[in-house]
Structure formats: structure tokens, C-alpha cells
């Protein structure tokens, strides 16, 4: 029996290690696929959604929300199943020894679930409020970090920091208040749950005194009764993991289900590269929003140079972004080479239109790799030719590491 127990222990260790390795490999593969799918989705949704959404929300979604799936996927699935299967096997074994010992084992478990159920009544509502508060604090943090240059330039550090500190403090206060409301019920539950001997010990002694069970059987029953305590305690720890997984899946699904720009599958045949706006109307809020462009007629012939001049907020950037199909027009049409831009794949349109934004952004890689982003398979000679055409060659030559800066 000692040898059998040793084999059981070694088998448990080996299978536990193997299942943990497999579950972690699966979990991180799933996280990679979700993040890839989310970033791909962001490239296909209208640009208006990107601009109208705080960057902190995307940070929360792509980093924090997706990361919350790792613990349930990597740990809850293998560990929760084993932590539930072991008590189930013990209960079956106890009933096999004597049905009265089986019932005695189960006496305290329903009692422990009563305070847990009481504490869980408002759990869904509080967890939803917690997630909303968490998202808000993330948005404020990202906003504060991104705007720190403006804050310092206008000596508004104290005022801006006050908003940041207030958001963090309110999040802390909400979280602690929620936890305090559940401490009594959860502690009561976790105090009653380990007390399996309250039922099995007196019943075991009684069955021994009446000659139904011998000392070895009573001892085995008491050992098994104590053995289910630790797995049950670990199983209760996964309640938060299940709820966080539910919210993470819900938030991820909302982003993946966003309407996206339709696009043709076949490349369109273009007659030149002239651009024409025909009776174009546009509203950032869709058909129900206030129009910023009304019945716009504009023709930009191939080979010409056109400047849009006007006051700030007049729609110049909007017109340029509509031509690049950052949004779809509310009414009318935009054609490129005689074809409606909605009738061509987005890849073909992006290859036909070069877009230089007024908000510069460099990725955290060399200048050469930043230039190559437009054509990932471009050779160094092609990248240099592009830099020369953009009048960047002299500027690059002044840098110590050139385009490898």
C-alpha cells in the first residue's frame, strides 16, 4: 500500500505538471490569437470609432482584459476540475464504506454555502461597477501620461494631477468598500467549510461502537473527510476568475462584433487616379448626427496639385480622411479613377493613396524600419530611394547612426 501511495503521488505530480504545461501553452496561444484578432479588427472598423474612444480603453482591452483570460484558461480549467473531482471521489468512497458516513460528510457543506450565497447576491452588480471603475481609472492614467507635455508646458501639473489622484482614490475606496461588504459572509463560509469532522467524527464513533465499522475504516473515513477540505478551499478561489473571464469574453466580443467597413474582394480596374466627390454628405455620428459636410462637389484631376484652405474645423482633414476611407460617407460617393472607393479592397485603396498626417508618430524601431512599414518587403535601396524622394536624405546624414537611429 505504501508503494501504491508513492505511485499515486508520483502520478499526481507528473499529470499535474503535464496538464499545467499544456494549459499554459493553450492559454498563451489563445491570448496571442485574441490580441491578433482584436488589432486586426481595429484596422477594419471606421476610424471614427478609434478617434472617439479613449486610448486608455484600448490599452485596457488589449493588455489587461485579455490578460485576465490567462488565469482561468491556464489554471482554472485543470485545477478546478481536479479540485472538484477529488471531493467527488471521496464522497463516492465514503458512501461505498457506509451511507451514513457519506451523509455525515456532506452535513457542513450546505451550511457553508448559505453565507456564500448571501454574499453573492449583489456580486454581479458590484463586479460590473468594479470593471467600469477600473476602465475609467485606466483611461485617466493613459490620458495623464499622454498629456504630460501639455500639462508641464502650461504649468497645470497640480490641477491635472488632482484629477488623476481623485480617480485612483475613488477606485481604491470603491474596491475596499465592496470587499468590506463581503468579508463577513466569505469568512463565515471559509470557517464552516473545513469543519467536515463535525459530522464524520461523532457518526464514525457511533458506527464503531455499534460494530458497523472497525477502527481502520473509521480512521480512513476521517482522513478522507479532512482530505476534501483543501481542494474545496482552492475551488472557491476560482469564483473571481470565472467572473473576470465572463467580463473579459463579453468586452472582447463587443469589440469583435463592431460593424466594420465593407470591402470588395476583387481589385477594381482604375481609369487613372483622379478623385471626385459627388454630392457628399458626412456626419461623424452616422445618419443621425450633425452633418459636417453637405452636398460637397469636388474634382481633383490626375496630375494636379490641390490645396484645401479654410478655418480650423472647416472640414479639410475630414475630406482627406474620407478620400482615404477612414469613414464611409453618409450620402453621395467618392470615386478614385472612376470607381467608387467602396468597390475596391482597402489594401488597393491604401496602395493608391499616400497619407501624411498632421500628427506625427514614430514606432519604437529604427528610422529605416519606420520607412519600411509602408512596404515590409522593400530592400534597403528602395527604402533609401523613398527617403531621398521625401527630402530626408540630408537630415538622415546628420544623425550619428543615420537611418539606423
LINFEN-V274573 format. One record per residue. N is the residue number from 1. RES is the residue in one small letter. SS is DSSP state (H for helix, E for strand, L for the rest). OMEGA is omega in whole degrees, -180 to 180 (none if undefined). Layout:
N/RES/SS/OMEGA
N/RES/SS/OMEGA
This chain:
1/x/L/176
2/x/H/179
3/x/H/178
4/x/H/178
5/x/H/178
6/x/H/178
7/x/H/178
8/x/H/-180
9/x/H/179
10/x/H/178
11/x/H/178
12/x/H/180
13/x/H/-177
14/x/H/-179
15/x/H/177
16/x/H/178
17/x/H/-179
18/x/H/-179
19/x/H/179
20/x/H/178
21/x/H/-180
22/x/H/-178
23/x/H/178
24/x/H/178
25/x/H/179
26/x/H/-177
27/x/H/-177
28/x/H/172
29/x/H/178
30/x/H/179
31/x/H/178
32/x/H/-179
33/x/H/180
34/x/H/-179
35/x/H/177
36/x/H/180
37/x/H/180
38/x/H/180
39/x/H/175
40/x/H/179
41/x/H/180
42/x/H/178
43/x/L/-176
44/x/L/-180
45/x/E/178
46/x/L/-178
47/x/H/180
48/x/H/179
49/x/H/-180
50/x/H/-176
51/x/H/-177
52/x/H/-177
53/x/L/178
54/x/L/-179
55/x/H/178
56/x/H/179
57/x/H/178
58/x/H/177
59/x/H/179
60/x/H/-178
61/x/H/-172
62/x/H/-176
63/x/H/-170
64/x/H/-175
65/x/H/180
66/x/H/-179
67/x/H/180
68/x/H/178
69/x/H/-175
70/x/H/-177
71/x/H/178
72/x/H/-177
73/x/H/-174
74/x/H/-174
75/x/H/-173
76/x/H/-175
77/x/H/179
78/x/H/-173
79/x/H/180
80/x/H/180
81/x/H/179
82/x/H/180
83/x/H/175
84/x/H/-179
85/x/H/-179
86/x/H/176
87/x/H/178
88/x/H/179
89/x/H/180
90/x/H/180
91/x/H/179
92/x/H/-180
93/x/H/180
94/x/H/177
95/x/H/178
96/x/H/178
97/x/H/177
98/x/L/-175
99/x/H/179
100/x/H/175
101/x/H/177
102/x/H/178
103/x/H/179
104/x/H/178
105/x/H/-174
106/x/L/-174
107/x/H/-171
108/x/H/-176
109/x/H/177
110/x/H/178
111/x/H/179
112/x/H/-178
113/x/H/-179
114/x/H/178
115/x/H/177
116/x/H/179
117/x/H/178
118/x/H/179
119/x/H/-177
120/x/L/-176
121/x/L/-179
122/x/L/-174
123/x/H/-177
124/x/H/-179
125/x/H/-179
126/x/H/-179
127/x/H/177
128/x/H/178
129/x/H/178
130/x/H/-180
131/x/H/178
132/x/H/179
133/x/H/178
134/x/H/178
135/x/H/-180
136/x/H/-178
137/x/H/176
138/x/H/179
139/x/H/180
140/x/H/-180
141/x/H/-179
142/x/H/179
143/x/H/-179
144/x/H/-179
145/x/H/-178
146/x/H/-177
147/x/L/-174
148/x/H/-180
149/x/H/178
150/x/H/180
151/x/H/-180
152/x/H/-177
153/x/H/-177
154/x/L/176
155/x/L/179
156/x/L/-175
157/x/H/-177
158/x/H/-178
159/x/H/-179
160/x/H/180
161/x/H/179
162/x/H/178
163/x/H/179
164/x/H/-178
165/x/H/180
166/x/H/179
167/x/H/180
168/x/H/-179
169/x/H/180
170/x/H/177
171/x/H/178
172/x/H/-178
173/x/H/179
174/x/H/-177
175/x/H/-179
176/x/H/178
177/x/H/178
178/x/H/-179
179/x/H/-180
180/x/H/180
181/x/H/-176
182/x/H/-175
183/x/H/-175
184/x/H/-177
185/x/H/-178
186/x/H/178
187/x/H/177
188/x/H/178
189/x/H/-177
190/x/H/175
191/x/H/-178
192/x/H/-173
193/x/H/-178
194/x/L/-171
195/x/L/-179
196/x/L/-180
197/x/H/180
198/x/H/178
199/x/H/-172
200/x/H/-176
201/x/H/180
202/x/H/180
203/x/H/179
204/x/H/178
205/x/H/-180
206/x/H/-179
207/x/H/176
208/x/H/-178
209/x/H/179
210/x/L/176
211/x/L/180
212/x/L/-179
213/x/L/175
214/x/L/-177
215/x/H/-179
216/x/H/180
217/x/H/178
218/x/H/-180
219/x/H/179
220/x/H/180
221/x/H/180
222/x/H/177
223/x/H/180
224/x/H/178
225/x/H/177
226/x/H/-175
227/x/H/-178
228/x/H/-176
229/x/H/-177
230/x/H/177
231/x/H/179
232/x/H/178
233/x/H/179
234/x/H/-179
235/x/H/-180
236/x/H/-179
237/x/L/-178
238/x/L/179
239/x/H/179
240/x/H/180
241/x/H/180
242/x/H/-180
243/x/H/179
244/x/H/177
245/x/H/179
246/x/H/180
247/x/H/179
248/x/H/178
249/x/H/-180
250/x/H/-179
251/x/H/179
252/x/H/-180
253/x/H/179
254/x/H/179
255/x/H/-179
256/x/H/-179
257/x/L/179
258/x/L/176
259/x/L/-178
260/x/E/-180
261/x/L/176
262/x/L/178
263/x/L/179
264/x/L/179
265/x/L/-179
266/x/L/177
267/x/L/-179
268/x/L/175
269/x/L/-176
270/x/L/175
271/x/L/-177
272/x/L/-177
273/x/L/176
274/x/L/-179
275/x/E/179
276/x/E/172
277/x/E/-179
278/x/E/177
279/x/E/-174
280/x/E/170
281/x/E/-178
282/x/E/175
283/x/E/180
284/x/L/-180
285/x/L/-177
286/x/H/-176
287/x/H/-178
288/x/H/-177
289/x/L/179
290/x/L/-178
291/x/E/175
292/x/E/173
293/x/E/-177
294/x/E/173
295/x/E/-177
296/x/E/173
297/x/E/-178
298/x/E/178
299/x/E/177
300/x/E/-176
301/x/L/176
302/x/L/178
303/x/L/-179
304/x/L/177
305/x/L/-176
306/x/L/176
307/x/L/174
308/x/L/-174
309/x/L/179
310/x/L/-178
311/x/L/177
312/x/L/-179
313/x/L/-178
314/x/L/177
315/x/L/-177
316/x/H/180
317/x/H/180
318/x/H/179
319/x/H/-180
320/x/H/-179
321/x/H/176
322/x/H/178
323/x/H/177
324/x/L/179
325/x/L/169
326/x/L/172
327/x/L/168
328/x/L/-180
329/x/L/177
330/x/L/178
331/x/E/-179
332/x/E/-177
333/x/E/174
334/x/E/-179
335/x/E/174
336/x/E/-177
337/x/L/178
338/x/L/-179
339/x/E/176
340/x/E/-176
341/x/H/176
342/x/H/-178
343/x/H/178
344/x/L/178
345/x/L/179
346/x/H/180
347/x/H/178
348/x/H/-180
349/x/H/-179
350/x/H/176
351/x/H/-178
352/x/H/-176
353/x/L/173
354/x/L/-172
355/x/L/175
356/x/L/-174
357/x/L/176
358/x/L/177
359/x/L/-176
360/x/L/177
361/x/L/175
362/x/L/175
363/x/L/-175
364/x/L/176
365/x/L/-176
366/x/L/177
367/x/H/179
368/x/H/180
369/x/H/175
370/x/H/178
371/x/H/-176
372/x/H/179
373/x/L/180
374/x/L/179
375/x/L/-171
376/x/L/-178
377/x/L/-178
378/x/L/176
379/x/L/178
380/x/H/179
381/x/H/178
382/x/H/178
383/x/H/179
384/x/H/178
385/x/H/178
386/x/H/179
387/x/H/179
388/x/H/180
389/x/H/180
390/x/L/178
391/x/L/-178
392/x/L/-172
393/x/H/-179
394/x/H/179
395/x/H/-180
396/x/H/-178
397/x/H/-179
398/x/L/-179
399/x/L/-177
400/x/L/-178
401/x/L/176
402/x/H/-178
403/x/H/173
404/x/H/178
405/x/L/none
